[in-house]
Every structure is written in structure tokens, then in C-alpha cells.
């Protein structure tokens, strides 16, 4: 599932390529036909992310709420304007970007793993989908405008120069301003939305009053927005905190340090496109870490390998139906 940094980057993509333009909306799949008809012909005025959810604001006080969930993704085609943030990850902003960023490579645009054109769920399935459609006689879509619809497109947003296709989201709905604000009100604080100091107070109060293990609280989007499996494991290790500690038993200064670490890590993720969680790397180590998850994380996806600090075997368990990686010695 895309974590908070990816969704903020998707919102930037929309801001760069769609805001200020009239948008034609359609639902080739048919499951969003009424909503697409309602939005079509309106100007896109705003694009913003809160945690793992994105909101596109149209004139006439209409909002499109999208939650990608596990399988959702956006495909972009046409004229894609690139800002430094998008370019920093070599164009690949999708899912958790675990394949890595080659800092010397040119930006690719082939709808493959490392691409400006597909953002969200893992790419391999998408490439196979395109290939399977092409084997049914689909012409090369490179020179066609708008591009042909491929697969189950829930909603297509189209300007005169850029196309965005959404597939497989958990949520895709039109909201009024009040409904949009009510959705956001249910979400925990996001360091990139509102005052981070106020966010710290909300997060600290929410954690300190609950007996739920901190590993579950960090994944609770009503407690804090945007943290997923990778950031959860890494933040707990960086804090040397046992993941099973009840929230109310975590010292207040440690809770506040967790929030401040999230502020820092989220900013790095948005700017680089990578969940970079290791500090004080040499230039060579940094380049290796950007290119490969194996060099980028302390504990995530390292089950059975020695801890980078103490040498203890990294543990793997399931908590809340998600995999948890941690060091039983450093986080005891």
C-alpha cells in the first residue's frame, strides 16, 4: 500500500499537470459513471493529500476523494511536466518505491517499474496487463490521443494534454466540501498538513491515552496519518522501542520524538521518493541506499538477518494482519 510520502507526491503530480485546467471525466469501467458525469467539464482548482488519502477540488464546490488502498494506482499519459520533486526519484513515485532510485540514470517514461506514467500499486501486474491487451490487437498507443483505455479504469481525467487513469482504488467518491472536511477530521495529524506543533499535541494525546500496542497505534490512521508498514518498523527501531509497548506506557518524551522523527522522515520521502530511514551515510552509502532497499533500512524486510547494530537476528511476526520487523535486543 502506498504510504504517505507517495500520496503527497501523487498530489504534486496533479498540481503540476491538472490544476488550473478544465477536466473531462469519464468512467470507462462504469462503476463511477454518475460521479464522472458530475465532475466532467469542471476546472480542477486544488490537489492535496492527507495521509494515505488524496482530494481533488473542482469548481462548483465538488471534491473527488481517492484512497488507493492495496491495489489502486494512477497511470499518466501525454504531456507530463516534471518538477524537481518528481524527478528526484527518477520518475518512479509508485507504491513504496522499493526497487530503488538510480541517481545517474535518465528519467524513464515507459510505463514500467521506473516510470513517470504509473503511480500506486506494484507495477509488474500493470505491465503484464498492457502486454496482454496488446496481444489482442491493440495498436501501439504511443501516437494516439487520447490513449486507448487499458484494463478496468474506474475514472479517467483528461485535459487537452494530459491523461490520468485510476484503477483499483479502495475509495473513489464525489464529496461536498462538508463531507471532505468530515473525512479529514477523522484522520490523525499529517506533518505536511496544518501546524506540525498542533499535530504533535494531537498525536501525543492520542497515543498516551490508549492501551493498544504502539506498533498498532502507528498504523492507525485516526491516530497519525500516512505511516505504513515500512515507516512503522523503521521508526520503532530508530526509537529503540519495543513494538508491543502499550501506548500509555510509552514515555511522553519518546512519543514526541516519534512524531518529530515522522516529520523528518516524511519530508525526506516526499523529496526523494524513497523511504530513506538510515542516517549519517557516506556519499557512497547514500547512493547505494537510494538504489537498493537492502542498503536503505534498519530492520524492514530483514527477517533472519543480523541487526545492523547488535547482530541479533531480526524478528518477523504478524500483528494487526501486517508483518512486523524488529530487533528483540535493541528494542527490548
Residue pairs with C-beta under 8 A, 6 or more apart in sequence:
1 52
1 68
1 69
1 70
1 95
1 228
1 229
2 10
2 52
2 68
2 94
2 95
2 96
2 120
2 121
2 228
3 52
3 96
3 226
3 227
3 228
3 229
3 230
3 231
3 269
3 275
4 49
4 51
4 52
4 190
4 192
4 225
4 226
4 227
4 228
4 231
4 266
4 269
5 226
5 266
5 269
5 270
5 273
5 275
6 93
6 94
6 95
6 96
6 97
6 119
6 120
6 269
7 49
7 51
7 52
7 53
7 54
7 68
7 226
8 49
8 192
8 226
8 266
8 270
9 85
9 86
9 89
9 93
9 119
9 270
9 273
10 49
10 54
10 74
10 93
10 119
10 120
11 47
11 48
11 49
11 54
12 47
12 83
12 85
12 86
12 270
13 74
13 76
13 80
13 86
13 93
13 119
14 44
14 47
14 54
14 56
14 164
15 47
16 81
16 82
16 83
16 86
17 76
17 79
17 80
17 81
17 159
17 162
17 164
18 44
18 47
18 56
18 157
18 159
18 162
18 164
19 44
19 45
19 46
19 47
20 43
20 44
20 45
21 43
21 44
21 159
21 160
22 41
22 42
22 43
22 159
23 39
23 40
23 41
23 42
23 43
23 44
23 58
23 157
23 158
23 159
24 40
24 41
24 157
24 158
24 159
25 35
25 36
25 37
25 39
25 40
25 155
25 156
25 157
25 158
26 36
26 40
26 155
26 156
26 158
27 33
27 35
27 36
27 153
27 154
27 155
27 156
28 149
28 153
28 156
29 152
29 153
29 154
31 154
32 154
32 155
32 172
35 64
35 155
35 172
35 173
35 174
36 155
36 156
38 62
38 174
39 58
39 62
39 64
39 174
42 58
42 59
42 60
42 62
43 58
43 59
44 56
44 57
44 58
44 157
45 57
45 58
45 59
46 55
46 56
46 57
47 54
47 55
47 56
47 57
48 54
48 55
48 57
48 193
49 55
49 190
49 192
49 193
50 184
50 187
50 190
50 193
50 225
51 187
51 188
51 190
51 221
51 224
51 225
51 226
52 67
52 68
52 221
52 225
52 226
52 228
53 65
53 66
53 67
53 171
53 183
53 187
54 65
54 66
54 67
55 63
55 64
55 65
55 66
55 175
55 180
55 183
55 184
56 63
56 64
56 66
56 157
57 63
57 180
58 64
61 176
61 177
62 174
62 175
62 176
63 174
63 175
63 176
63 177
63 179
63 180
64 155
64 172
64 173
64 174
64 175
65 171
65 172
65 173
65 174
65 175
65 180
65 183
66 72
66 166
66 169
66 171
66 172
67 169
67 170
67 171
67 172
68 74
68 120
68 121
68 168
68 169
68 170
69 168
69 169
69 170
69 171
70 121
70 170
71 121
71 167
71 168
71 169
71 170
72 120
72 121
72 166
72 167
72 168
72 169
72 170
73 94
73 95
73 118
73 119
73 120
73 121
73 126
73 166
73 167
73 168
74 118
74 119
74 120
74 164
74 165
74 166
75 111
75 117
75 118
75 119
75 126
75 150
75 164
75 165
75 167
76 116
76 117
76 118
76 119
76 162
76 163
76 164
76 165
77 117
77 141
77 146
77 147
77 162
77 163
77 165
78 145
78 146
78 147
78 159
78 161
78 162
78 163
79 161
79 162
80 109
80 116
80 117
80 162
82 91
82 107
82 116
85 270
85 271
85 273
86 93
86 116
87 107
88 101
88 271
88 272
88 273
89 97
89 101
89 272
89 273
89 274
90 101
90 102
90 103
90 105
90 106
90 107
90 108
90 114
90 273
91 107
91 108
91 109
91 114
91 115
91 116
92 99
92 101
92 108
92 113
92 114
92 115
92 116
92 273
93 119
93 273
94 115
94 118
94 119
94 120
94 121
94 122
94 123
95 120
95 121
95 122
95 123
96 228
96 230
96 275
97 273
97 274
97 275
98 293
98 301
99 113
99 114
99 293
100 274
100 290
100 291
100 292
100 293
100 296
101 272
101 273
101 274
101 290
101 291
102 114
102 290
102 291
103 287
103 290
103 291
105 114
107 116
108 114
108 115
108 116
109 115
109 116
109 117
110 117
111 117
111 118
111 123
111 126
111 127
111 130
112 123
112 127
113 123
113 124
113 127
115 123
118 126
120 168
121 167
121 168
126 151
126 167
129 150
129 151
130 150
130 151
133 150
133 151
138 148
138 150
139 148
141 147
141 148
141 150
146 156
146 158
146 163
147 163
149 156
149 165
150 165
151 167
152 167
152 168
153 165
153 166
153 167
154 166
154 167
154 168
154 169
154 172
155 165
155 166
155 172
156 163
156 164
156 165
156 166
157 163
157 164
157 166
158 164
166 172
175 183
186 222
187 221
187 222
187 225
188 202
188 203
188 206
188 220
188 221
188 222
188 223
188 224
188 225
189 198
189 199
189 200
189 202
189 203
189 224
189 225
190 199
190 224
190 225
190 226
191 199
191 259
191 262
191 263
191 266
191 267
192 266
192 267
192 270
193 199
193 225
196 263
199 259
200 256
200 259
200 260
203 223
203 224
203 255
203 258
203 259
204 252
204 255
204 256
204 259
206 217
206 222
206 223
206 224
206 247
207 214
207 217
207 223
207 247
207 248
207 250
207 255
207 258
208 247
208 248
208 250
208 252
208 255
209 247
209 248
210 217
210 223
210 246
210 247
210 248
211 246
211 247
211 248
212 220
212 246
212 247
213 243
213 244
213 245
213 246
213 247
213 319
214 236
214 241
214 243
214 244
214 245
214 246
214 247
214 250
215 232
215 236
215 243
215 244
215 319
215 320
215 324
216 319
216 320
217 223
217 224
217 247
218 224
218 227
218 231
218 232
218 235
218 236
218 258
219 227
219 228
219 229
219 232
219 320
219 322
224 259
224 262
226 262
226 266
227 235
227 262
229 300
229 322
229 323
229 324
230 275
230 277
230 297
230 300
231 262
231 265
231 266
231 269
231 275
231 277
232 324
233 297
233 299
233 300
233 324
233 325
233 326
234 265
234 275
234 277
234 297
234 298
234 299
234 300
235 258
235 261
235 262
235 265
235 277
236 242
236 243
236 326
236 331
237 298
237 299
237 326
237 327
237 330
237 331
238 261
238 277
238 298
239 254
239 257
239 258
239 261
240 330
240 331
241 250
241 254
241 258
241 331
242 326
242 331
242 332
243 319
243 324
243 326
243 331
247 255
250 258
265 275
265 276
265 277
268 274
268 276
269 275
269 276
272 290
274 289
274 290
274 296
275 296
275 297
276 289
276 290
276 296
277 296
277 297
277 298
277 300
278 289
278 295
278 296
278 297
278 298
281 289
285 295
288 295
289 295
289 296
290 296
293 300
293 301
298 307
298 308
298 309
299 307
299 314
299 325
299 326
299 327
300 325
301 325
302 314
302 325
303 314
303 315
303 316
303 325
304 313
304 314
304 316
305 313
305 314
306 312
306 313
306 314
307 313
307 314
307 327
307 329
307 330
309 327
309 330
310 327
310 329
310 330
312 327
312 328
312 329
312 330
314 325
314 326
314 327
315 325
315 326
315 327
315 328
316 323
316 324
316 325
317 323
317 324
318 324
